[in-house]
Each structure stands twice: as C-alpha cells, then as structure tokens.
Amino acid sequence: SATSEWWRTAVIYQVYPRSFADGDGDGVGDLPGITARLPHLAALGVDAVWLSPFYRSPQRDAGYDVADYRDIDPLFGTLADADAMIARAHDLGLKVVVDLVPNHTSSEHAWFQAALAAAPGSPERGRYLFRDGRGHGGVEPPNNWRSVFGGPAWTRVPDGQWYLHLFDSSQPDLDWTNPEVRAEIEDVLRFWLRRGVDGFRIDVAHGLVKEAGLPDWFGTVEMVSGTDPGAPEDGQSPAFGSGPMFDQDGVHEIYRSWRAVLDEFDAGGERRSRALVAEAWVEPLSRLARYVRDDEMQQAFNFSFLTTLWDAAAYRRTITESYAALDAVGAPATWVLSNHDVVRHPSRLGLAVPGSRPNGIFATDPQPDEELGLRRARAATLFMLALPGSAYVYQGEELGLPEHTSLPDDVREDPSYFRTLHEEAGRDGCRVPLPWVAGAPGLGFSPTGRTWLPQPASWAAYAADAQAGVAGSTLELYRAALALRRSLALGAGGLAWLDGFPDDVVAFRTAAAGETGAVVLANLGTTPVALPDGATVLLASADLPGDGTLPADVTVWLEA
Ligand code: ISL
C-alpha cells in the first residue's frame, strides 16, 4: 500500500552521534545519550531519525572510516545499546535510518589489514584498488586523481604498490567490480535490517564505481555548485560529482541489488517501507534523479538549497528545477538546509553574500551577522517545511544554532583540507556538542560537563531548556511548524506558484488532494510587503508588526 511509503513526506532528523548527547560523561556523544533524548525528537514532531555512523572506527573521519560494519564503536556503546535505541525510537513512533559507508573502509578494517599483509595480485588486494605506479620504479601514482580532502588520491605501500582513496589515506576505496565486496555489503544491509532499521543513508553513493582503466582526468576544480575556494595550491580537488571517479552508470546495478535486499524484509503487504537515500553530489538534477527509480533508491539528497543565494528568483528556480527533475521519475523531492559537512544555515545566511559559503567560512570572511542569519534561517525553515516532499533537519537547527566560527586549531579533528589549509574552520564548526541545559556545565551535553569540542559562549541562550515553552523561540517555531505540516498534510501536497506578489516574495499554495493546504509567502526582499486582505496567519517565522504587512526576511503560512 502507498501508506507504507512513509519516506515520501517524512521529516527526517539527522543525529550526529558524537555531538548529540553524551550518556557516559567522556565528552563524546553516544547511543545511551541518544536514547535518553529521543523524547525530544518525538516532541519536536519529526517522523524519523537518521544517525551518522556509530560503527567501530578509528575515527579518523569521525566514523566515516568504518573498521567493522557489524559492531559499534566503544566510544558510542554496544550492539545492545543500538538495539535499545532502535526499540525506543520505534516505541516513540520514530523510524530509524542508519548510515552506510560502502565506498571505502577504514584502513584498520580486517580486509585492508589483510591486503597490506598480502602480495600484489592477491585476492586480498583485489577487494581494494591497488595498482602499480607509473614512471621509473613506479614512483609516480597510477593516475592523476586528487583526493576530495586534498592531496593525491593514491598512497604507496612498502612493496611499492599504490592504493586509491578518494578521501583520507585512512579510507581506502573498495573495488566494486569484485563480487566478494558486493556480497559482503549486501550482508551488512541484512545485518542491520534484521536489527530493525527502516532505511539507509548511502554515503558517497555516486562514487562506488570508477571508470574502467582508471584514466587520468583533466577536468576543472569546480565543486558541485561553484568553484571550491579551499582547493589546495599544490593540486586540485576532484570535481565532487563528475569525472571518471563519480556517477558512473555501473552504480545503478548495485542499487537495484540492494533494493531487492530491502524488499526481502517487506512484510504484510507493505511495499517499499524500508528506504534507501543517496548522498550523491551529482548535477544536473536530472542525473541525480537517476538514483531514484522504482527499483533503486527512494530518495536522493537534493543539496540545491545549500548554494541558493538569498534571492526569491533563485529559490523559485531551485524549487521549480527540483520538482521538474524528480517528478519526471515519480520521486519525492527532498530538501536540506544543513548537515554535518556544511556551514550551519543561520551562519551561511548571515554572511555578506548570504548562502555563499556551503563548505566553510574563511578566516578572511567578515563574521556572519548572527541575528540576521537566524531571522533568515527561520524564514527558510518555514518555506522548506511547507514544500511538498521530504525534509531533512540537522541536529541543532531546531535550536537555531549558528556555526562555531572561531574554534582553536588544536581542537579540530576534521581531516579534510578545509582544515589543514588553516584557511577556514573546516567541518568541525557545525559538529559542536548540542546545548541542552542553559545553566549546566557543558550546557548539559554530558553528565560531567565535558564536551569534545568547546561550545561558543553565546550558546547558553540557545539551550533546549531555555527555549522549550517559550513563545517565539526557534524550538517552538519548529514544533508548531511540524505539527501544522502534519495536520494540514503539507508534505503530500502539490505546489502552485501564486501571482500578484512583488518579485522579492516567494509565494505559493500547497495542498494535498482533498485538503485545504496553506498559502506560503516568504519576503526575501529588503522592504515590507502587504499581506493579502483578510489573510489569516497560521504561523510566522518572526513577530509580525500587526499593520497588515510582511517584513523583510519573514515567512508566513496563511490559511488557504
Ligand atoms: O564535506 C564536503 C563538503 O563540505 C563534501 O565534499 C563531503 O566530503 C562529501 O559530501 C562526502 O561526504 C560524505 O563522505 C565523506 C565524509 O567525510 C562526510 O562526512 C560524508 O558526509 C567520506 O566518507
């Protein structure tokens, strides 16, 4: 039945385990901490939780370097803790999506350790992409590819061979032409499905298959949606999304086989109740839509809001293009304003050119305007949550948290070049432990007050307990928006643009079949605009002046 396709309209909350809540007091978040705070998510009104990796890992890339896909890192707890977390979430009516990292393992994974101990040409090496080097004595890497994190994508081992890593050297890429690799990851899917998970977020879903022969690549340094200003001078980072290492046609066969694995677990007339969502930085959106097909994944992250400037025409274009690409394949749209890899959107939108820095804020940038950024973030949230489709909310955005833009160098852990160039705060600034209790040490993140990254002084005002029950707080805005979204069935609607408003206003009506829906007006200009005569305001992202106008940087939901 169509009702089992919960993901079509779901609001999915991303938990970043090391920074959500700490149960044991070591300053790093963990599964018992998450379980204890799940009622916060139920009260918020989200449908599902997606957890970034909690598997056994040396944590060189915060868990995106998996050493054992079937075990929990001791930092985060035990398998029993994972089972308890899943059970508690289900009790509270929340679906659970876990992160799968199939492009690469950790260099501490048993397979890679075996590969290092084995000879060139051995089956052990055949699970990864080991190659001989070029040049006299093979001293040059096998090709010219660059790692996404900076530097060459190849590292040499003592016997002279090189292995490929699109990310950190501690993240060797698997060889997805190897049937053993395919069987292993299918079995990992079954392992977690048996434990009751409702879906998987697939890391670097566009990277698994590389062009045969691993040819040199002479593309430009364009990141998805714009030139990456952090590219190191010694070389170039690959275009994240294109080139011989990304978006090869062969990935689709893999996802069809995974779809079949998930479907094995559908029971009682359910259809596709277990979901796959692709993290694929692929452009244009029509290419991305190829990951979302009836026999592949149900969703792909649509990252286009990360780079949309604060401009009504730009948002109308982004939204129109997103629906055009996804409607063509019958897929639900997805919307993302923040995640653990990008600058938190209140800070992005508080920059001089709002929205211009998805991947980090440079030391040379003027600091974001925190108040203006939050005002715009709340406005952006209100139109995102009204849009038909599914929305992803990154932990802390319901509190309005800004990026930590002044983390000292010596506490940062992100291995990407964004950090090693010392030009910007890298990805740690969006990964700071959440503030739960305004008056407590470490803002209640941990029973001991410890936090693995320091929290900005301004964060006491953002603590969950300081906002709960406070009219006009960001937390109450999210709760009200999610409750209304549910009662008005907004996620299931169709969208119609409304004429008759100034160009600076994003104006649409959204309604599901048989529902009244809502009218949404977002003023992205600099001056107030008149609200329609007799309009009944259901929800506003900021206080309205009461003179029948909609101020700049404010979104309203009106009775349709
Ligand atoms: O972080 C980025 C931009 O800010 C991206 O280029 C990111 O590296 C890319 O989205 C892939 O991300 C995923 O895989 C990485 C991991 O470091 C990221 O945290 C994860 O989201 C490698 O596993």
Boltz pocket constraint, residues with backbone or C-beta under 6 A from the ligand:
constraints:
  - pocket:
      binder: B
      contacts: [[A, 61], [A, 64], [A, 65], [A, 101], [A, 148], [A, 167], [A, 203], [A, 204], [A, 240], [A, 279], [A, 281], [A, 340], [A, 341], [A, 342], [A, 358], [A, 359], [A, 427]]
      max_distance: 6.0
